[in-house]
Amino acid sequence: MSVAPVESIPSLSSDLFYEILRRLDGATLASAACTCAALCSISKEESLWENVCSSMWPSTNREDVKSLISSVGGFRKFYADSFPLIVNKDVMEFHHNNYFEYPDDWTEAEYYGDVIESESISPSNFVSIVDIRFKEKPICSKVLLGIPNANGYDDWFYNCPFQIDILTYADSEGNNDGAVNLSISDGLPAITSMEREKKDGKLWKELSNGLRLSWIVVNRKIKQAANLSSWFPLGGQRHWPTDNDFVVRFGSILPAEEILPCQVVECILIMKFRVVHTESEGIQTSLKLTELSMQLEDMEGAHVNGRNSLHILKKALSCQRSKNYGDALESCHMYSKVQNELKKEKMRNENRLDRLCILSGIAAFMTFWYCVL
């Protein structure tokens, strides 16, 4: 087989180049675009990036999502915004600054944010594009337009804990693709009984190793997007709150400078499955997705309200990101480590205060009886 010399490559058909590039994934396509002017020019074709996005995020095949992506800059920009994951390595810096306590001199307006500024961040401008994979196979795609229960800018949404359960609201809007189930045909191990699963944990291991989550948030007004998920699970709980439930947690660390004193918050994405059938029932093992939700929590584990969540989500759309998914996981683990250290420090302070109160009480008691006697 003869290989064309380098100088003759530009003379090859652009259709041939297109067919080659069409078979590449996003990262390889971006790398190929840097090799020469010909490939760089062809790689700017929107159809190539539409194919890449469709392969990675099946939800982008919807016509309304395609229109949305075109309106915010096209598929190439959408991929550049959504493929890298959010990285926040400033967690340790904030920890050393010890700036997690809410100052006593903060006014209500400073804590809840300026009302006029909040009105410029309309909840209806946010769109959630969610895709779940299990062992590289797409199993669920959901799209949620706007933020539920936020119409009319009422005080209930702004002052209550922020949470989105995308299964509930997407289905109530008619965006129901049916129940999301996993079975042995999807790669689940056969579970003879839940008692056996508690001992060996085979099902939990398969879920932890096989599940992947992408939760992309798009702001139609400022035309920016970001993936708030860690792609890989960060942890979870098995057999909680019931023996048949499995909770898998994803997320990211979002900046909250000038919004909250803790400076950073955790975006927690919860995926909950329930065991529907086991082999002991004479039916193949199957699971049903019962929850797919998002919430924001500060360093002390307190839920962030709707008002501040809007500001944080907007800020997250322009924060630092990395194509190295390990960096995103590292920042999440770093946050958890700092959070645990703060909890231990808080417990030590409370124990010191308890001991001081006990000693003060004993001293007061002894002083009283000394004076009496």
C-alpha angles and dihedrals in degrees: 000000000000119000119217113242117248094251092059096053094089089057092060118104116276088220089062091051090049092052090050094048092045089067095054129095120239099266093047092045091053090049092048090053089063095056102075143347094256095056091041091056095047093044089064090071108120092215090065092054092042088057090049093050092046090053095048100035112029090189088073088071090077113104094228090052091049089053090048093051092048090051093053096050109293137277095295092058091041091056092046090052099041107036097064114070126230114266124191114180094165092088094098091047091055089046093055090048087057090215101147102105116094108244116242091227094060110119124218090253091053092051099044096037132241112308095217091052091048091055089059089060101068116196089216090066092067121089125186118211110188131184130176127196130188116197089345092306118118110238104165139022122180134173124195120190112210127342117294121244092013099104116124094020090260121183091241093069096040096050102035126080112282116241137151123196099191095191092058098045098037090053093046089056092054092258091126118142091177131266117323110234136173124203142166089279087063092053103272117146119244110262114203094187141345090245089060091046091054089059104043101022094210094147093047091051092051092050094047093048099039107040121094126180132196118186110178120187118200126191109207094196100054092029097230134129137192137180109236095188130093089222089219122064116265094199140293147181130271124210092016134165085356131010091256097053128093120189119199119189128209129166150120141242113255129197117247103175113157088008104071131012092236088065093210133053135189121244104211119200114191125199115185126189128188125205106240101175138012131194091256088070091059090250129103117266111270138173132202126210106235103169138027109170146156130212137160125228132184127224093278092053095254118144115249114235125240096258096056092039091062090054092046093049090050091050091048091061091069102034129113118292138181136204088214103089089197089069091056092050090047093054090050092050090046090053091051091050093051091045091053091048090052092049091051091047091050091050091050090051091049091049090051090050091049092051091047091051091049093049091047090051092050091048091050091048093050092045091051094052092042089056092045095049 
